[in-house]
Amino acid sequence: MKSINHIEKIRKFNRYYANVLGKIDQDIYNQSFTLTEARVMTEIYYIDGCTATEVSEKLGIDRGYLSRIVQRFEDEKIIIKKQSIDDKRQYALYLTEYGTEIFKDLVENANRGVDKMIQNLSEKELIRLVVSMETIESIYSKEHSFHSEVFVRPFQPGDVGYVAYLHGRLYDKTYKFGRMFEYYVMKGLTEFMIDTEGGELWVAEVHGEIVGSIAITKSSNTSAQLRWFVLNENYQGKGIGKKLMETAINFCEERNYTHVFLWTVSTLETARYLYNKYNFRLTEEKPNKEWTGTTLIEERWDLFLTDENSKI
């Protein structure tokens, strides 16, 4: 048996969180639906055409209990069932138009309720809460897929040096940048650590290993700079860059920045593709002879978050 101290702490957390779930069930969701019923409805909404067996196995709900929920939903015209073509014993479940309206109302009520629960938390407390929840989900998930192991979090002591290391190694190995580039990165990171107001630095972890980073630094009350976006070459093409980018842009929106800019170089095709995908636009070019011994073209890209097309 594992340490009794750890076991007791886990059981204590379970008891506490069961009370939290009870509050969510009572105060957030529509009184005519229990939390379990809302979970079932959510599963049917996101996996259109799933079977009762799939819902039961994923949510860990007794089949008899689930059968009663499904029957109620069918009686109230919330769902419809269609016999599976592959297995006549199975029925695919779909939300009706009426059921979809109910689901969206539940989501809206839930969002308002959760917002009320966290309104007294500071930004740092909220980040800690979300990071802790993501950690539990990542560690205890039964689906050990690659994406469930990708974890983006704010930087901690010891991370900044590794972010500089990632830049120095990648840009020297792949693009033949010299020592001055690593100095430039370390100098900027050092200045950021002295004053992080209005900004944040995040790292991406896979199985506990830091594989990438991204940061936002404050330029003015309405403008921010995206910096230190880097990803280990062995983890490119797996959606981690997209997750880092969305973390940074969401932060800017929460801070009410209306403008974000960044500097890159024309040879970084993968990064430039991602910037373009998120509606950054090339606005300025200038030569740089400091880093490789040859002339590079530095590029400035700008994103205006007030534009209608600023989001994907």
C-alpha positions in Angstrom: 0.0 0.0 0.0 1.2 3.5 -0.8 2.0 6.0 2.0 -1.0 6.2 4.4 -0.3 10.0 4.7 -0.8 10.4 0.9 -3.9 8.3 0.9 -5.5 10.2 3.7 -4.7 13.5 2.0 -6.3 12.3 -1.2 -9.4 11.1 0.6 -9.6 14.5 2.4 -9.5 16.3 -1.0 -12.1 13.9 -2.4 -14.5 14.8 0.5 -13.9 18.5 0.0 -14.3 18.3 -3.7 -17.5 16.2 -3.4 -19.0 19.2 -1.6 -17.8 21.5 -4.4 -19.5 19.3 -6.9 -22.6 19.3 -4.8 -22.7 23.1 -4.9 -22.2 23.1 -8.6 -25.1 20.7 -8.9 -27.3 22.8 -6.7 -26.4 26.3 -7.6 -25.1 26.3 -11.1 -27.0 23.8 -13.2 -30.7 24.1 -14.0 -32.6 22.6 -11.0 -34.5 20.3 -13.3 -31.3 18.4 -14.2 -28.8 16.8 -11.9 -25.0 17.1 -12.5 -24.9 13.5 -13.9 -27.7 14.3 -16.3 -25.9 17.4 -17.5 -22.7 15.3 -18.0 -24.6 12.8 -20.1 -26.2 15.6 -22.2 -22.7 17.2 -22.6 -21.3 13.8 -23.8 -24.1 13.4 -26.4 -23.6 17.0 -27.6 -19.9 16.7 -28.2 -19.9 13.1 -29.5 -22.8 13.2 -31.8 -24.1 9.7 -32.4 -22.4 8.0 -29.4 -24.0 5.0 -27.9 -25.3 4.5 -24.3 -22.5 2.0 -23.8 -19.9 4.5 -24.8 -21.3 7.1 -22.4 -21.6 4.6 -19.6 -17.9 3.5 -19.9 -16.5 7.0 -20.3 -18.4 8.6 -17.5 -18.4 5.6 -15.2 -22.2 5.6 -14.8 -24.1 2.5 -13.9 -25.9 1.2 -17.0 -29.2 0.9 -15.3 -29.1 4.5 -14.1 -27.9 5.7 -17.5 -30.8 3.8 -19.1 -33.3 5.7 -17.0 -31.6 9.0 -17.9 -31.7 8.2 -21.6 -35.4 7.1 -21.3 -36.2 10.4 -19.6 -34.4 12.4 -22.3 -36.2 10.5 -25.0 -39.6 11.0 -23.4 -39.0 14.8 -23.0 -37.8 15.0 -26.7 -34.3 16.0 -25.6 -32.7 13.2 -27.6 -33.6 10.9 -30.4 -32.2 7.3 -30.9 -31.3 5.8 -34.2 -30.5 2.1 -34.7 -26.8 1.5 -35.5 -26.2 0.2 -39.0 -23.2 -1.8 -37.8 -24.8 -3.3 -34.7 -28.6 -3.6 -34.6 -28.4 -4.0 -30.8 -27.0 -0.5 -30.4 -28.6 2.9 -30.8 -26.8 6.1 -31.6 -27.9 9.1 -29.5 -28.4 12.6 -30.8 -29.6 15.8 -29.2 -32.8 17.3 -30.8 -33.0 21.0 -31.6 -34.8 21.4 -28.3 -32.2 19.3 -26.5 -29.4 21.5 -28.0 -31.2 24.6 -26.7 -31.4 23.1 -23.2 -27.7 22.2 -23.4 -26.6 25.7 -24.4 -28.7 27.1 -21.5 -27.0 24.7 -19.1 -23.6 25.9 -20.4 -24.5 29.5 -20.0 -25.8 28.9 -16.5 -22.7 27.0 -15.6 -20.4 29.7 -16.9 -22.2 32.3 -14.9 -22.1 30.1 -11.8 -18.4 29.3 -12.1 -17.6 33.0 -12.7 -19.4 33.8 -9.5 -17.4 31.1 -7.6 -14.1 32.5 -8.8 -14.8 36.3 -8.8 -13.0 36.8 -5.4 -9.8 35.1 -6.6 -6.8 37.1 -7.6 -5.3 36.4 -11.1 -2.4 34.5 -9.6 -4.8 32.4 -7.4 -6.9 31.7 -10.5 -3.9 30.6 -12.5 -2.8 28.3 -9.6 -6.3 26.8 -9.5 -6.5 26.1 -13.2 -2.9 24.8 -13.3 -3.7 22.4 -10.4 -6.8 21.2 -12.1 -4.9 20.5 -15.3 -2.3 18.7 -13.3 -4.8 16.4 -11.7 -6.4 15.7 -15.1 -3.1 15.1 -16.8 -1.8 12.7 -14.1 -5.0 10.7 -13.5 -6.4 10.6 -17.0 -6.9 7.1 -18.3 -6.4 8.2 -21.8 -2.6 8.6 -21.9 -2.7 10.2 -25.3 0.1 12.7 -26.3 -2.2 15.7 -26.1 -3.3 14.8 -22.5 0.4 15.0 -21.5 1.0 18.5 -22.9 0.9 20.9 -20.0 1.2 24.7 -20.4 1.9 26.6 -17.2 3.3 30.0 -16.0 7.1 29.9 -15.4 8.6 29.0 -12.1 12.1 29.5 -10.6 14.6 27.6 -12.7 12.5 27.7 -15.9 13.9 30.9 -17.4 17.4 29.5 -17.8 16.0 26.6 -19.6 14.0 28.8 -21.9 17.3 30.6 -22.9 18.9 27.1 -23.4 16.1 26.1 -25.8 16.6 29.2 -27.8 20.4 28.9 -27.9 20.4 25.2 -28.9 17.6 25.4 -31.5 18.8 28.5 -33.2 22.4 27.4 -33.3 21.7 23.9 -34.5 19.0 24.7 -37.0 19.6 28.2 -38.1 23.3 28.7 -37.3 22.7 31.7 -35.1 25.7 32.6 -33.0 26.4 33.5 -29.4 25.1 37.1 -29.7 21.6 35.8 -30.3 21.7 33.7 -27.0 23.0 36.8 -25.2 20.1 38.9 -26.7 17.6 36.3 -25.4 19.1 36.1 -22.0 19.3 39.9 -21.6 15.7 40.2 -22.5 14.6 37.4 -20.1 16.6 39.0 -17.3 15.0 42.4 -17.8 11.5 40.7 -17.9 12.2 38.9 -14.6 12.9 42.3 -12.9 9.6 43.6 -14.0 6.8 41.2 -15.1 3.9 43.6 -14.6 1.3 43.3 -17.4 3.1 40.2 -18.8 3.6 36.5 -18.3 6.0 33.7 -19.5 4.6 30.2 -20.0 6.4 26.9 -20.6 5.0 23.8 -22.3 5.8 20.5 -20.6 5.6 17.0 -22.0 6.0 14.2 -19.4 7.6 16.8 -17.1 10.1 18.0 -19.7 10.1 21.6 -20.8 9.8 21.6 -24.7 8.7 25.1 -25.5 7.8 28.6 -24.3 6.0 31.8 -25.1 5.7 35.2 -23.4 3.7 38.4 -23.4 5.4 41.6 -22.2 3.6 45.0 -21.7 4.5 47.7 -24.2 1.8 50.2 -23.2 -1.6 50.1 -21.5 -3.2 48.9 -24.7 -0.3 47.2 -26.5 1.8 44.1 -25.8 4.7 42.2 -27.4 4.8 38.5 -28.0 8.2 37.2 -27.2 10.4 34.0 -26.7 8.2 31.7 -28.7 10.2 28.6 -29.1 9.5 24.9 -29.5 11.9 21.9 -29.3 12.3 20.7 -32.9 11.4 17.1 -31.8 7.9 18.3 -30.7 7.0 20.5 -33.7 3.9 19.6 -35.7 2.0 18.2 -32.6 -0.2 21.1 -31.8 1.9 22.5 -28.9 2.7 25.7 -30.7 -1.0 26.3 -31.3 -1.7 25.7 -27.6 1.1 28.2 -26.6 -0.2 30.8 -29.0 -3.8 30.5 -27.8 -2.6 30.8 -24.2 -0.7 34.1 -25.0 -3.6 35.6 -27.1 -6.2 34.7 -24.4 -4.0 36.4 -21.8 -3.9 39.6 -24.0 -7.7 39.6 -24.3 -8.2 39.1 -20.6 -5.8 42.0 -20.0 -7.8 44.2 -22.5 -4.8 44.7 -24.8 -6.0 45.7 -28.2 -2.8 45.3 -30.1 0.0 42.7 -30.1 3.2 42.7 -32.1 6.2 40.5 -32.4 9.6 40.4 -34.2 10.8 37.3 -36.1 13.0 36.6 -39.1 12.0 35.6 -42.6 13.7 32.2 -42.4 11.4 30.9 -39.6 8.8 29.5 -42.0 6.9 27.4 -39.4 6.5 30.3 -37.0 5.5 32.7 -39.7 2.8 30.3 -40.9 1.4 30.2 -37.3 1.5 33.9 -37.0 -0.4 34.3 -40.2 -2.9 31.7 -39.1 -3.7 33.8 -36.0 -4.1 36.9 -38.2 -0.9 38.6 -37.4 0.1 40.7 -40.4 3.6 41.6 -41.7 4.1 45.3 -41.2 7.9 46.1 -41.3 11.2 44.6 -42.4 14.8 45.5 -41.6 18.2 43.9 -42.1 20.1 42.2 -39.2 23.8 41.2 -39.4 24.4 40.5 -35.7 23.5 36.8 -35.3 24.6 34.7 -38.2 27.4 36.6 -40.0 25.1 37.0 -43.0 22.2 39.4 -43.5 18.9 38.3 -42.0 15.6 40.0 -42.6 13.9 40.8 -39.4 10.1 41.1 -39.6 7.6 42.9 -37.4 4.1 41.3 -37.3 1.0 43.0 -35.8 -2.3 41.8 -34.6 -5.2 44.1 -33.7 -7.5 42.3 -31.3 -10.4 44.7 -32.0 -10.6 43.5 -35.6 -13.5 41.2 -36.3 -11.2 38.8 -37.9 -8.6 38.7 -35.1 -9.8 35.3 -33.9 -9.7 31.9 -35.5 
